[in-house]
């Protein structure tokens, strides 16, 4: 189990995350949902252990081990991965080489991962991960990389960002694939179409967990209430 206990996080003197507690069991699909700017991505970065995202209070546990002070590399070794909202470009490296990352991965595995994200292996294996790939294509390559990593816990930060609406079915299919493989998926989104495919959701408002529970009930409340909410404190960094 991955657990956040009373997590607080401040930046430039302002408290952004205000006592958040969450639990994520392995092999299940969760959603962190809310409007833009309420702290969703910040929670994901705190779980991943990015260098500028250390809690000012509270602890993070993985299978009972306190990992609060561990960096991103150590957390990755323990099976936590992050699908970035904006994937990086890599000049001079092919998609195939990027997906191998010096690991012993069979060509057939790479082809299967590309097929899962709707990229034709014959067309993309030898293309370069550079500016000639669209943002949506780079996002799909990054997602294929996550598939090959076989993480225990995958944080998907706005997985539909930069991807056309026709690919929403693909995202849902990949989420289900991770679940079938025994991974836990934590989806950060404001899209109801994605949130409804998660089992359990946390609704974030102004850096706090406002509601949690069955995703259908949370999404229903979110649709009725949050778009017209007048008291959300939007955060500058998201």
Backbone bond lengths (Angstrom), bond angles and torsions (degrees), N, CA, C in turn:
res aa  C-N    CA-C-N  psi(-1)  N-CA   C-N-CA  omega(-1)  CA-C   N-CA-C  phi
1 X - - - 1.463 - - 1.530 110.59 -
2 X 1.320 116.19 140.11 1.460 123.45 172.67 1.526 107.31 -103.75
3 X 1.328 116.07 128.56 1.465 118.85 -173.82 1.525 111.81 -136.99
4 X 1.333 115.11 135.24 1.459 122.54 172.40 1.525 107.15 -108.04
5 X 1.338 116.86 129.81 1.459 121.50 -179.17 1.521 110.39 -122.06
6 X 1.327 115.57 110.70 1.472 122.55 173.20 1.523 112.56 52.19
7 X 1.335 116.06 47.40 1.458 121.24 -176.82 1.526 111.78 -76.61
8 X 1.334 114.55 128.75 1.460 121.44 172.67 1.528 108.03 -124.01
9 X 1.328 114.83 147.30 1.467 119.78 -179.72 1.521 108.56 -146.35
10 X 1.331 115.33 130.56 1.461 120.96 -179.34 1.525 109.99 -120.80
11 X 1.315 115.20 148.92 1.459 121.31 177.64 1.521 108.57 -142.55
12 X 1.333 114.91 129.72 1.474 120.95 -179.60 1.523 112.14 52.79
13 X 1.330 115.41 38.22 1.456 120.16 176.43 1.511 114.99 82.97
14 X 1.328 117.94 -1.63 1.468 121.16 -179.51 1.525 110.04 -109.81
15 X 1.325 116.53 133.81 1.455 121.04 177.42 1.528 108.74 -80.16
16 X 1.331 115.61 118.40 1.462 121.91 -175.66 1.522 111.55 -99.24
17 X 1.332 116.74 -45.68 1.465 121.37 175.66 1.521 107.27 -108.48
18 X 1.337 116.20 127.61 1.464 120.80 -163.71 1.530 112.50 -121.03
19 X 1.321 115.66 65.67 1.462 119.25 175.72 1.514 113.86 83.11
20 X 1.330 117.47 51.87 1.465 122.42 -177.03 1.525 110.72 -89.47
21 X 1.333 116.06 132.42 1.461 122.80 173.96 1.523 108.67 -125.10
22 X 1.343 116.23 131.94 1.462 121.82 -178.95 1.520 109.10 -147.04
23 X 1.339 116.37 153.92 1.454 122.20 174.44 1.524 109.19 -130.64
24 X 1.339 116.04 137.41 1.462 121.61 179.21 1.527 108.54 -131.54
25 X 1.323 116.42 114.20 1.456 121.15 177.58 1.521 109.53 -87.22
26 X 1.331 115.90 144.72 1.454 119.90 -179.03 1.532 110.62 -67.25
27 X 1.342 115.06 139.96 1.452 121.05 177.94 1.520 114.19 88.25
28 X 1.332 117.09 8.61 1.461 120.73 179.27 1.534 110.02 -121.42
29 X 1.337 115.65 163.02 1.466 121.49 -177.53 1.523 109.29 -113.21
30 X 1.328 115.38 125.00 1.458 122.31 -178.15 1.529 110.20 -120.31
31 X 1.318 115.14 159.94 1.459 120.31 176.92 1.522 109.64 -132.14
32 X 1.315 115.54 136.03 1.463 122.05 168.82 1.523 105.03 -108.43
33 X 1.321 116.34 108.25 1.462 120.91 -170.67 1.527 110.13 -118.25
34 X 1.328 115.48 151.81 1.461 120.95 178.37 1.514 110.00 162.77
35 X 1.315 115.89 168.45 1.463 120.55 179.51 1.526 110.66 -65.72
36 X 1.324 116.23 164.42 1.460 120.75 175.79 1.521 110.29 -60.84
37 X 1.339 115.77 136.17 1.447 119.68 173.66 1.506 116.67 88.68
38 X 1.347 118.61 11.21 1.467 119.29 -177.67 1.524 113.04 -98.21
39 X 1.343 117.99 -1.14 1.456 120.48 176.60 1.515 115.28 112.95
40 X 1.326 118.50 7.34 1.470 121.08 -175.84 1.527 112.26 -62.12
41 X 1.323 116.77 -53.41 1.463 120.37 -178.11 1.525 111.12 -64.80
42 X 1.319 117.36 -35.53 1.462 121.11 177.88 1.521 110.72 -58.17
43 X 1.328 117.21 -41.03 1.468 120.70 177.47 1.526 110.11 -62.13
44 X 1.334 116.77 -42.43 1.458 120.55 177.75 1.517 112.20 -60.87
45 X 1.337 116.97 -42.23 1.462 121.25 -179.89 1.529 111.24 -67.56
46 X 1.331 116.46 -34.48 1.465 120.31 176.87 1.524 110.75 -66.57
47 X 1.329 117.05 -39.18 1.466 120.47 177.85 1.526 110.38 -64.89
48 X 1.344 116.29 -40.63 1.459 121.17 -177.25 1.522 111.82 -75.05
49 X 1.334 117.35 -23.22 1.460 120.47 177.58 1.510 114.24 83.78
50 X 1.335 117.61 34.69 1.456 119.87 177.60 1.532 109.71 -61.22
51 X 1.326 115.74 151.64 1.467 121.00 -168.90 1.525 113.97 -58.34
52 X 1.320 118.03 -34.35 1.465 120.81 -178.21 1.532 112.75 -93.81
53 X 1.325 116.35 10.48 1.468 120.02 -175.00 1.528 110.58 -126.62
54 X 1.333 114.72 78.96 1.452 121.89 176.58 1.524 108.40 -115.97
55 X 1.327 118.14 129.82 1.470 119.55 -178.36 1.521 112.35 -59.40
56 X 1.321 115.74 141.36 1.458 120.07 172.94 1.525 110.61 -81.18
57 X 1.354 115.70 -24.59 1.461 122.31 173.93 1.521 108.03 -148.64
58 X 1.349 115.05 159.37 1.455 120.41 177.67 1.515 112.45 91.65
59 X 1.342 115.73 170.58 1.455 121.30 -176.55 1.525 110.69 -134.86
60 X 1.344 115.27 156.04 1.461 122.57 176.09 1.523 107.66 -120.05
61 X 1.331 116.24 130.64 1.461 121.25 -176.89 1.525 110.50 -122.88
62 X 1.328 115.67 142.88 1.456 122.61 173.20 1.525 107.56 -127.19
63 X 1.320 115.88 113.55 1.472 121.42 -177.57 1.525 111.36 52.50
64 X 1.331 115.95 39.87 1.457 121.11 177.85 1.518 114.77 85.59
65 X 1.340 117.49 -10.98 1.466 121.26 179.07 1.530 109.79 -87.99
66 X 1.306 116.53 131.56 1.460 121.25 177.00 1.530 108.91 -75.75
67 X 1.336 116.74 111.67 1.469 120.78 -178.75 1.526 111.85 -109.11
68 X 1.326 117.01 13.03 1.464 121.31 -174.90 1.523 112.50 -54.85
69 X 1.316 116.43 -38.88 1.465 120.35 -175.61 1.524 113.38 -95.31
70 X 1.328 117.67 3.87 1.461 120.93 178.18 1.525 110.45 -82.49
71 X 1.331 116.25 143.89 1.452 121.03 178.56 1.519 112.18 -81.66
72 X 1.318 115.63 -179.69 1.451 122.09 -175.67 1.530 112.12 -61.93
73 X 1.333 117.70 -37.56 1.467 120.71 -178.16 1.518 111.13 -65.40
74 X 1.326 116.91 -45.24 1.460 120.48 179.82 1.524 111.21 -66.04
75 X 1.312 117.26 -36.57 1.470 119.39 178.35 1.526 110.35 -68.90
76 X 1.329 116.34 -37.41 1.466 119.58 177.19 1.529 110.27 -62.94
77 X 1.326 117.33 -39.50 1.466 121.15 178.48 1.521 111.32 -63.42
78 X 1.303 116.86 -25.80 1.458 121.19 178.94 1.528 111.91 -89.81
79 X 1.339 116.57 2.91 1.458 119.79 171.37 1.513 116.26 101.77
80 X 1.351 117.78 15.48 1.467 120.88 177.09 1.524 108.81 -100.30
81 X 1.323 116.73 129.31 1.474 121.69 -179.97 1.521 109.89 -131.68
82 X 1.327 115.32 157.55 1.459 121.99 -179.72 1.512 110.66 -128.45
83 X 1.329 116.44 126.69 1.460 122.10 169.84 1.518 106.76 -90.24
84 X 1.339 115.85 111.10 1.460 120.86 -175.05 1.526 111.25 -68.95
85 X 1.334 114.93 145.34 1.461 119.71 174.99 1.527 110.48 -65.08
86 X 1.338 117.16 -37.33 1.462 122.40 178.04 1.525 108.72 -121.47
87 X 1.335 118.77 95.24 1.467 120.63 -178.36 1.516 112.56 -66.77
88 X 1.329 115.94 150.42 1.464 121.47 -178.10 1.527 111.28 -80.00
89 X 1.344 115.64 158.17 1.461 121.45 171.67 1.528 108.28 -97.29
90 X 1.334 115.40 148.26 1.461 120.50 178.24 1.528 108.05 -130.38
91 X 1.318 116.19 110.30 1.459 120.31 -179.91 1.531 110.68 -75.28
92 X 1.329 115.99 139.33 1.452 121.35 172.25 1.517 115.85 78.28
93 X 1.322 118.52 16.93 1.456 121.35 178.52 1.525 109.00 -131.91
94 X 1.316 116.46 134.36 1.460 120.47 -179.09 1.529 110.10 -79.24
95 X 1.323 114.59 162.92 1.457 120.17 177.14 1.526 110.13 -58.90
96 X 1.323 117.10 -43.25 1.470 120.71 -179.77 1.528 110.93 -60.88
97 X 1.335 117.42 -46.38 1.467 120.94 -179.71 1.521 111.41 -64.81
98 X 1.327 116.15 -39.86 1.458 120.46 179.10 1.524 110.78 -62.31
99 X 1.322 116.41 -41.68 1.465 120.17 -178.25 1.523 112.13 -72.08
100 X 1.313 117.23 -24.88 1.466 119.43 176.83 1.526 111.26 -76.72
101 X 1.331 117.10 -43.05 1.470 122.22 179.82 1.528 111.77 46.94
102 X 1.344 115.65 47.94 1.463 122.47 177.51 1.531 113.79 62.15
103 X 1.335 116.01 16.68 1.458 119.52 177.54 1.525 109.65 -100.32
104 X 1.312 115.15 159.68 1.465 120.78 179.94 1.524 109.12 -85.54
105 X 1.328 115.13 82.77 1.465 121.00 -179.03 1.516 108.71 -115.74
106 X 1.306 115.95 131.56 1.454 120.49 -178.94 1.523 110.80 -73.00
107 X 1.313 115.75 149.89 1.461 121.55 178.64 1.518 111.20 -56.87
108 X 1.328 116.50 -36.91 1.459 120.91 -179.37 1.530 111.75 -64.03
109 X 1.331 116.95 -34.52 1.459 120.84 178.23 1.532 110.50 -67.22
110 X 1.331 116.01 -41.63 1.460 120.43 178.34 1.521 110.48 -63.72
111 X 1.305 116.39 -43.56 1.466 120.55 179.84 1.526 110.46 -61.54
112 X 1.326 116.46 -41.94 1.466 120.31 179.58 1.524 110.87 -64.38
113 X 1.329 117.42 -42.02 1.463 121.10 179.73 1.532 110.89 -62.96
114 X 1.335 117.10 -42.10 1.465 120.66 178.54 1.521 111.27 -65.39
115 X 1.322 116.34 -39.38 1.468 119.53 178.05 1.519 111.45 -63.23
116 X 1.329 117.36 -37.32 1.466 121.42 179.88 1.526 112.11 -62.62
117 X 1.342 116.65 -30.02 1.470 120.04 -178.97 1.536 111.80 -101.73
118 X 1.317 116.38 17.17 1.471 122.51 175.55 1.528 113.89 65.89
119 X 1.339 116.48 37.60 1.457 121.29 172.53 1.529 108.06 -118.02
120 X 1.337 117.02 126.86 1.456 121.11 -179.27 1.531 109.63 -71.42
121 X 1.336 117.63 119.64 1.472 120.31 -178.00 1.528 113.09 -55.15
122 X 1.328 117.50 -43.99 1.458 120.11 -178.70 1.507 113.39 -62.78
123 X 1.312 116.93 -25.30 1.460 121.98 -178.20 1.523 112.40 -90.60
124 X 1.327 117.19 -30.30 1.467 119.71 -170.26 1.525 115.66 -110.06
125 X 1.323 118.77 -18.26 1.465 120.16 -175.06 1.530 112.70 -55.04
126 X 1.342 116.88 -40.34 1.466 120.73 -174.69 1.526 113.34 -100.93
127 X 1.313 116.47 4.20 1.466 119.03 175.06 1.522 109.44 -76.70
128 X 1.324 115.85 158.57 1.453 120.51 -177.83 1.531 110.85 -96.20
129 X 1.336 114.54 145.52 1.464 120.79 179.83 1.522 107.91 -84.56
130 X 1.311 116.15 72.83 1.462 120.99 -176.25 1.523 109.60 -136.47
131 X 1.327 116.20 -162.64 1.456 120.48 -174.64 1.524 113.67 -67.87
132 X 1.351 117.03 -11.19 1.460 119.10 178.03 1.527 111.93 -76.07
133 X 1.323 115.86 -18.14 1.458 119.85 172.79 1.523 108.82 -85.75
134 X 1.310 116.70 138.03 1.462 120.15 177.70 1.528 109.76 -70.38
135 X 1.323 115.90 166.42 1.456 119.71 177.71 1.516 112.11 -59.23
136 X 1.346 115.77 -39.67 1.460 120.06 178.56 1.517 112.33 -65.93
137 X 1.336 117.07 -38.63 1.460 120.78 178.43 1.528 110.93 -66.78
138 X 1.334 116.60 -41.92 1.464 119.73 178.18 1.531 110.86 -63.87
139 X 1.327 116.00 -37.53 1.462 120.19 178.24 1.530 110.19 -63.27
140 X 1.321 116.53 -39.89 1.459 120.25 179.08 1.523 111.48 -68.13
141 X 1.339 117.19 -38.31 1.467 120.54 176.71 1.522 109.78 -63.34
142 X 1.333 116.94 -41.54 1.462 120.92 178.53 1.527 110.46 -63.22
143 X 1.323 115.99 -38.60 1.462 120.49 178.54 1.529 110.75 -66.81
144 X 1.335 116.43 -39.75 1.463 120.08 175.40 1.529 110.75 -60.97
145 X 1.329 116.72 -37.96 1.458 121.30 177.67 1.528 110.81 -62.20
146 X 1.334 116.30 -40.99 1.467 120.49 177.85 1.523 111.02 -63.81
147 X 1.331 116.79 -37.88 1.465 120.57 177.92 1.519 110.44 -60.10
148 X 1.331 116.14 -43.30 1.459 120.92 -178.35 1.524 112.59 -72.00
149 X 1.319 117.95 -25.52 1.460 121.40 177.79 1.525 112.37 -70.44
150 X 1.337 116.56 -25.08 1.468 122.53 -179.32 1.527 111.49 53.16
151 X 1.334 117.54 57.84 1.466 120.61 -176.22 1.521 112.97 -70.84
152 X 1.303 116.01 156.46 1.467 120.28 171.44 1.525 109.74 -77.86
153 X 1.331 115.77 -39.04 1.461 121.64 179.67 1.526 107.77 -132.33
154 X 1.320 115.89 122.08 1.466 120.25 178.69 1.520 109.70 -116.68
155 X 1.324 115.23 123.60 1.472 121.80 174.83 1.526 107.29 -95.70
156 X 1.314 117.44 120.14 1.466 122.38 -179.61 1.528 108.36 -108.44
157 X 1.330 116.46 102.92 1.461 121.60 -176.26 1.529 109.38 -86.99
158 X 1.323 116.52 107.15 1.471 123.27 -178.80 1.541 110.08 46.53
159 X 1.331 118.09 65.20 1.472 120.61 -173.92 1.523 114.80 -61.98
160 X 1.338 117.99 -20.67 1.468 120.72 -179.99 1.531 112.30 -88.40
161 X 1.334 118.55 -3.26 1.458 121.42 -178.38 1.524 110.41 -62.75
162 X 1.329 116.95 124.79 1.452 122.11 178.91 1.512 114.59 81.36
163 X 1.337 116.77 -0.42 1.459 121.19 -178.78 1.519 108.86 -109.71
164 X 1.335 116.58 136.70 1.462 119.86 -177.50 1.521 110.28 -65.82
165 X 1.318 115.35 157.51 1.461 121.27 -173.76 1.520 112.72 -62.47
166 X 1.339 117.37 -22.78 1.456 121.31 178.66 1.535 111.35 -67.86
167 X 1.334 116.49 -16.18 1.465 120.29 -177.84 1.526 113.09 -92.73
168 X 1.323 118.11 1.99 1.456 119.95 178.89 1.525 111.23 -60.71
169 X 1.326 116.88 -37.94 1.467 120.19 177.37 1.524 110.66 -61.63
170 X 1.338 116.51 -37.16 1.455 120.40 177.76 1.518 111.21 -63.09
171 X 1.333 116.67 -43.69 1.463 120.92 -179.53 1.522 110.50 -60.55
172 X 1.323 115.71 -44.22 1.464 120.37 178.65 1.528 110.30 -63.47
173 X 1.313 116.88 -41.03 1.467 120.69 179.02 1.529 111.17 -62.21
174 X 1.331 116.52 -41.56 1.466 120.19 -179.98 1.525 110.63 -68.59
175 X 1.324 117.40 -40.39 1.468 120.27 176.30 1.527 110.06 -57.39
176 X 1.325 117.05 -44.97 1.464 120.77 178.93 1.522 111.68 -65.88
177 X 1.341 116.18 -33.65 1.464 120.33 177.31 1.532 110.55 -62.27
178 X 1.339 116.57 -46.13 1.460 120.40 178.78 1.532 110.12 -59.82
179 X 1.320 116.18 -42.77 1.468 120.25 179.50 1.524 110.48 -60.48
180 X 1.327 116.62 -43.91 1.463 120.78 179.52 1.524 111.92 -63.00
181 X 1.336 116.46 -29.77 1.465 121.38 179.70 1.531 112.32 -82.89
182 X 1.339 116.56 -1.67 1.453 120.32 178.17 1.512 114.98 92.38
183 X 1.328 117.62 5.91 1.462 121.34 178.13 1.530 110.20 -83.01
184 X 1.316 115.38 152.40 1.454 121.18 170.29 1.522 107.64 -97.47
185 X 1.327 117.02 134.21 1.455 121.73 -178.99 1.525 109.12 -114.55
186 X 1.332 115.84 130.74 1.466 122.29 176.30 1.520 106.74 -115.58
187 X 1.327 116.43 104.95 1.460 121.95 -175.04 1.522 109.64 -96.44
188 X 1.327 116.30 124.16 1.466 122.10 176.40 1.531 107.16 -101.78
189 X 1.330 117.07 118.30 1.455 118.71 -173.15 1.527 111.24 -159.56
190 X 1.336 115.03 163.67 1.456 120.93 167.92 1.530 109.95 -119.51
191 X 1.358 116.33 8.85 1.450 122.19 -178.09 1.522 110.88 -94.59
192 X 1.324 116.63 120.46 1.466 120.38 -178.40 1.521 111.39 -64.70
193 X 1.352 117.34 -32.00 1.459 120.37 -177.99 1.526 111.26 -61.14
194 X 1.332 116.34 -32.85 1.458 120.65 178.88 1.524 110.28 -84.81
195 X 1.312 116.54 -44.15 1.466 120.46 -178.06 1.525 112.21 -58.84
196 X 1.327 117.56 -35.02 1.460 120.92 -178.80 1.517 112.93 -66.85
197 X 1.326 117.38 -15.86 1.461 120.98 178.35 1.528 112.19 -93.63
198 X 1.315 115.95 8.53 1.464 121.07 176.34 1.526 108.50 -104.12
199 X 1.311 116.14 151.59 1.456 119.13 -177.71 1.517 113.64 -79.07
200 X 1.334 116.60 -40.48 1.464 121.68 -173.96 1.517 108.40 -135.05
201 X 1.332 116.53 138.27 1.469 120.27 -176.05 1.522 112.15 -128.54
202 X 1.337 113.37 148.11 1.460 122.16 170.48 1.523 107.48 -113.57
203 X 1.324 117.32 122.32 1.460 122.14 177.02 1.528 108.15 -93.30
204 X 1.337 115.62 120.56 1.455 121.50 -177.01 1.520 110.26 -101.34
205 X 1.325 115.78 133.53 1.463 121.86 176.42 1.523 108.13 -138.72
206 X 1.329 116.56 119.70 1.469 122.31 175.66 1.525 112.75 52.21
207 X 1.348 115.96 43.59 1.451 120.31 174.58 1.514 115.58 81.01
208 X 1.339 117.36 10.48 1.464 121.16 179.66 1.529 109.96 -129.21
209 X 1.343 115.31 158.48 1.463 120.08 170.11 1.521 106.94 -79.97
210 X 1.325 115.58 110.31 1.463 120.55 -177.82 1.526 110.96 -84.52
211 X 1.337 116.70 -42.78 1.463 123.18 176.95 1.517 108.92 -144.21
212 X 1.315 116.67 155.19 1.458 120.95 171.42 1.522 109.09 -147.90
213 X 1.348 114.87 154.74 1.452 118.89 179.34 1.515 111.94 149.09
214 X 1.331 116.18 -159.34 1.450 122.49 179.89 1.523 110.74 -54.20
215 X 1.323 116.63 133.11 1.459 120.86 -172.79 1.531 112.93 -60.61
216 X 1.313 117.94 -37.18 1.466 119.94 -179.37 1.525 110.92 -61.98
217 X 1.327 116.56 -41.59 1.466 120.15 179.68 1.530 110.96 -69.37
218 X 1.338 116.32 -40.24 1.461 119.89 -179.59 1.524 110.65 -66.15
219 X 1.339 117.22 -44.17 1.463 121.02 179.65 1.516 111.03 -63.91
220 X 1.328 116.88 -39.33 1.465 120.53 178.17 1.521 110.89 -60.58
221 X 1.338 116.85 -44.53 1.466 120.67 177.61 1.523 110.69 -64.86
222 X 1.325 115.91 -43.65 1.473 121.69 -178.87 1.528 110.91 -58.83
223 X 1.322 116.50 -44.37 1.465 120.55 179.84 1.527 111.64 -64.74
224 X 1.317 116.53 -40.74 1.472 120.68 -175.66 1.526 112.10 -73.68
225 X 1.321 116.24 -32.42 1.463 119.76 -164.90 1.523 115.16 -116.16
226 X 1.317 117.82 -45.40 1.470 119.97 -164.33 1.524 114.35 -72.17
227 X 1.328 118.36 -33.03 1.463 119.41 -179.56 1.523 112.32 -62.07
228 X 1.334 116.17 -29.92 1.465 119.67 -178.36 1.526 112.74 -104.71
229 X 1.338 116.09 8.78 1.458 120.27 -177.76 1.529 110.21 -66.89
230 X 1.317 116.90 132.63 1.460 120.10 -176.75 1.509 114.75 -103.33
231 X 1.355 118.28 0.53 1.463 118.39 -174.75 1.511 114.05 -115.31
232 X 1.341 117.82 8.61 1.461 120.03 178.93 1.522 110.01 -68.69
233 X 1.320 117.16 130.26 1.457 122.06 176.65 1.522 109.15 -90.71
234 X 1.299 117.97 97.54 1.457 120.76 -177.82 1.520 110.74 -69.37
235 X 1.317 115.18 142.56 1.457 122.44 -175.37 1.507 110.19 -101.89
236 X 1.303 115.83 140.42 1.468 120.52 -173.97 1.514 113.35 -70.87
237 X 1.336 117.38 -29.02 1.456 118.13 -170.34 1.527 113.29 -81.00
238 X 1.314 119.52 -10.98 1.467 120.69 -178.03 1.521 110.19 -98.29
